Amino acid sequence: MTIQPNVSTKKTRLSLTSTDCARLEAIALSFGVEFQQIDEATYRLRSDDAGRACDVLLIAEVAHIRLLAEVCSRASKWVYFNFEVSPRDSLLRQTDARLMRVASLYRADQDAGIV
C-alpha cells in the first residue's frame, strides 16, 4: 500500500498586474534596488546591500517577481507578512506613503550598519 502525501501538486503562480509592476518599479530605488528594462525581453536588477552586490539579467516573465522578492526582503522588518496572504498582497496593500516610510527606515538601518 502506497501512502500519498496530502499535498497538492498543482503549482500556483504569483501574478502581478501592470499596476503592481509600476508600483514596484516606482519604489525599487528607494529600497536600494536599481531595476531597468534593457530590451523587450530582458531586465537588469542591481543592488548592493551590506557589501553583497547583486547584478543580474532577468527574463521579462520573472523580472517583476524577483523585484517583488527583493523589496519584500528589505521591507520585512516593518511590514507584516502573514503566511495566509501572498507577499504581493502583504506588501502592495500598503499605501505609497507607508512604503516610502518603510524605505526610509530601511535606509536608516543600512546607514547605521544594522542591515
N, C-alpha and C positions, 0 to 999 in steps of 0.2 A: 504494500500500500504506500503510495506516494502522497506526502502532505504538501499541499500548495500553500505558499505564504499568502497571507491576507493583505497583499499589496497590489494596487492597481498598476498594470504595466503601461497604461495609457499615459503618455507624457503630455503635460500641459505646457504650452509655450506662452511665455510672457509677451504680450504685445504692447506697443506704445503707439499712441495716436500722434498725429503731426503736432498737435498742441503740446503733448508731453515732451516730444523731441525738442520743440522750440524752447520750452521752459528749461529743460536740461542744458541746452546749449547756452542759454542766457545766464545761467548761474554757474556754469562749469569753471570759468576763470576765477570767480570769487572763492572757489574751493581749491584753487591751485592746479586746475586741470586745463591744459590747452587742448581744444578739440577743433579740428579743421577738416573740411572736406577737400580732398586732393583732386578727385575727379568723380564721375558719376557712381563709380563702384567702390571707392576707397576713401577712408577717413584716417587721419592721424590723431593719436591721443598721446599727449606728453604730460608728464608731471615729475616733480622732484620733491618728495616728502622725506624729510629727515635723512637725506643722503641716499634714499632709494629712488634712483632715477628710473623712469619708465618712458619709453618712446616706441610705440607700436603702430603698425599699419593694420587697419581692420577693414574687413569687407563690410559693405553697407548694411547687409542683413543683420549683423550683430553689433555694429558700432555703437548705436544708442543704448543697447542693453549693457554693453561694457561701460559706457559713460554713466548709466544709472548705477551700476555696481560701484564705480569709483566714488561717485558723490555720496551714495548711501554709506560707504565705509567711512568717509570723512565726517558725515553728519550723525553717525550712530551714537555718539556721546550725548547728543542733545535732542534727538528725535527717537521716539519710542517705536520700535519695530516689533509688532505682535506677530507671533508665528501663524496666526489665523488670517492675517491680512498680507497681501502681497507687498513686497518692498516698494514697488511703484506707487501703490495707493498710500502707504505709510508716509513716504517722502512727499509725493506730489499733492497730497491733501493739505499740506502746509501752505499758508499764504506766501506770496512772494516776499513780503516784508519779513515774515518769520524765517524763511530760507536765507535771506540776506543777513539776518541777525545770527543765525546758526553759522553761516560762513565767517562772519566777523569773529565769533567765539573760536571757531576752528583756527583761524589765522592767528589769533592772540595766543592760543596754546602752542601753535607752531613757533611763533616768535619767542615764546618762553622756553622752548625746548621740551615741552610736555608731550607733543605728538611724536 
